[in-house]
């Protein structure tokens, strides 16, 4: 493809400069050239979105439904092509790329339906003759800032509800995945939105993202990314005048507890999937495997054997199970954490080194660090790569304490055949999402997504709970001068 463009006020426009987008499976493969917006372009996008808001916020729910349905249908119809582009750009395997693409389409279809289901409430007042009505209204212009690890699903789960509830959008994708963002934006723009409702501004976080978080024309920011950037975004939103509504989805250090009575096959599959699929680059990844004493050695052996057999190769190659790490910086960080773990006294059981394949890329052997202590950095800090930390616990009670002893609280899992422990864990886990005999990663799209503690801030995403962030509530009181309705009775006739 030639140099791509940003989309501002209904026009495709050149950026201030272009940068190349590289395939992490083969750095000789340039996916495309993508524009970098400057602050002036971001301001134009915000102005266009503000101009479009009055009409779009009053648009018919049938029109919104039809547009979102068209977007979802086209994404799913083109799943193979879009999934391939995603995998080529981000490095997850082709089945993972296609799966994520289908998910994005399903999210648009779900929110097409939500357009028709937006409901308010009518209540009696405490005062005679007064009626109370609670309704949801759009917020205005919403800034969407997304990370690279789910290049189509995360934008979808922010863009779809923003549009469904009548908001205009300025969308800033991550620097590493502009091609998927561009392809998605082309589909969105073609679906029939009035100019200015949806704007795409690709570029750097420190320029495009900062301008969005500080600009008074943006009413709210939904962000997914790292904890330090999330903090900056939240601080900028509060310092802005007027203050912005803000929603942050950040990191995780998700525990997967494996109890003595676990089904071994299920436990190993949950651990391998949760820790290493998508190259471990998921905020819901199972990065702490907390294993009780009676099963620990057998589980570690089975897990190690399964991990050694994983095929790490070019994301687009048939048979690849683990694609490359997204870029050189991330790979260096992953390798650094393996070294930190060894220095802290953990035992590297397998993997943890850079691999060479036919093409130059960022390949890494999935690493298992055993005999870890929950106080170690490898047990407390998010690594965001194919690195699993195994921690031994004496029994269920200690495993639960370790699982909850973390600054994060996104997802938590347990593998057990005991209803007693499964139920207790569901109730006592300090995470936003709990999985029983399932990996910590892998969620549905029609129910809330989000966490507690340092993982999330603000209302949940996805499902009908998305309305909490993408709308503002109005409470209207009406005094009816005709007085209340009094039913006629037979005796008065
Ligand atoms: P990651 O690179 O791991 O996805 P980051 O938190 O660095 O996590 O980035 C997430 C998103 O936030 C990206 O789109 C990035 O460009 C953007 N971003 C980075 N710095 C800022 C900032 N200061 N203000 C707003 N957005 C930013």
Boltz pocket constraint, residues with backbone or C-beta under 6 A from the ligand:
constraints:
  - pocket:
      binder: B
      contacts: [[A, 145], [A, 146], [A, 147], [A, 148], [A, 149], [A, 172], [A, 173], [A, 174], [A, 175], [A, 203], [A, 204], [A, 205], [A, 206], [A, 208], [A, 209], [A, 210], [A, 213], [A, 224], [A, 225], [A, 226], [A, 227], [A, 229], [A, 230], [A, 232], [A, 233]]
      max_distance: 6.0
